[in-house]
Amino acid sequence: MPPARAADGNPAAANPAAANPAAANPETARPAPAVGPSPPAVSGLLRACHPVPAAAVTLFAAALAAAVGRSLPGATLTVAAVAAGQLSVGWSNDRVDLGRDLATGRRAKPLVSGAVRPAAVTAAALTALLLCVPLSLATGGLAGCAHLCGVAAAWAYNLRLKGTAASWLPYALAFGLLPAFVTLGLPGTPWPPWWLTAAAALLGAGAHFANVLPDIDDDLATGVVGLPHRLGARRSATVGGLLVLGSAVALVAGPPGRVPPYGWGLLAVTAGAALLGAGRRPGRSRIPFLATMAVAGADVVLLLVRGAALTGLR
């Protein structure tokens, strides 16, 4: 910020150092504190939360709450808790990975480019996590515990498990517990049907494999050796596709009754996407991850259409 001009007749006009001693020694000068974060910093903070997966998971929770018949207040609390949890996970992921991202020159990351300060991301992650606790428990004790276990699993991935052979487990656990968080808030605290839990867990594990593929070389260069890294890019693409396909199978074939035509259509599309991902040359493309998100969206639509399969929970 440039210094303000002194008015006529003010001794400061003749001797700027008298008004601002720091001007006599520029090395000791400090910028005036900003009043709130600047717009670029807010934009950087939003980009650092991994907005696409955070929004996808939150929308999935909202759709599931609608499918099982949660009341408007209950659904609102559920969505708010999931959003807070996803924000905390996204921000903590970028903050923990800052050293590795700097080493590999990932300038697209807001923390690496300087679009947002590390302290701001740390504060945002912890604030979101603190908000997640009461929001989760407000939906019910058992439901809240289920959600907080899922959030804890995601944080464990960021802090430690990302570089181990168990890297897939936090994804499977966190996604698998999401339906339980939604249904346990209903009267009588019912658990979700097995096929819904299985579909969510398989989808989460598949998303892990798809998400790792574009950055697998950078991860290996900085010592991150999760299960996809150990299997290699091509095999990981195949495994990820099969997991997503298994998720669709569970969602289509699991509910009682006859499989409708659109269920078979979803299976055909998912199988095609899985084969395309398995046959595609591994690289930095985010197409596998985006395809997984598209399949997740199709799963949500199918879940809403087949909502009758969940009426026993209401």
MOWO-V642605 format. One record per pair of residues at least 4 apart in sequence whose ideal C-beta (glycine too) atoms are under 6 Angstrom apart, sorted by the first residue. I is the first residue (numbers start at 1). GAP is how many residues later the second one is. Records with the same first field share a line. If there is no record, write none. Layout:
I=GAP, GAP
This chain:
1=31
6=4, 6, 7
11=7
12=6, 7
16=7
17=6, 7
22=6, 7
37=4, 5
41=75
44=66, 71, 72
45=71
47=63
48=43, 46, 62, 68, 73
49=5, 38, 41, 42
50=4, 40
51=4
54=32, 36
56=237
57=29
58=24, 25, 28
60=240
61=17, 18, 21
62=17
63=237, 241
64=118
65=5, 10, 13, 117
67=236, 237, 240, 243
68=115, 242, 245
69=245
70=4, 5
74=111
77=61, 62
78=61, 104
80=55
81=51, 54, 55, 66
84=44, 47, 48, 51
85=47, 66
87=41
88=37, 40, 41, 44
89=65
91=30, 33, 34
92=4, 33, 66
93=65
94=17
95=26, 27
96=62
97=4
98=13
100=122
101=5, 8, 11
102=10
103=119
104=114
106=6
107=5, 6
110=5, 6
116=4, 5
131=4
132=4
136=8, 11, 12
137=7
139=4, 5, 46
140=45
142=42, 47
143=38, 41, 42
146=31, 34, 35, 38
147=34
149=28
150=24, 27
153=17, 20, 21
154=16, 20
156=4, 5, 14
157=4, 5, 13
161=5, 6, 9
162=5, 64
163=61, 62, 63
165=62
167=59, 60
168=37, 40, 59
169=4
170=4
171=33, 34, 37
172=4, 29, 32, 33
175=25, 26, 28, 29
176=21, 24, 25
178=22
179=13, 17, 18, 21
180=4, 12
183=7, 9, 130
184=5
186=4, 127
190=123
192=4, 5
194=4
195=55, 59
198=52
199=48, 51, 52
202=41, 44, 45
203=44, 93
205=38
206=34, 37, 38, 86
207=4, 85
209=19, 27, 30, 31
210=30, 78, 79, 82
211=78
212=4, 16
213=20, 75
214=70, 72
215=4
216=13, 17
219=5, 10
220=9
225=4
228=8
231=4, 5
233=49
234=48
237=40, 41, 45
238=40
241=33, 36, 37
244=48, 51
245=25, 26, 29
248=4, 18, 19, 22
249=4
250=4
251=48, 51
252=7, 11, 15
255=51, 54
259=4
266=32, 36
270=25
273=18
277=11
286=4
287=4
302=4
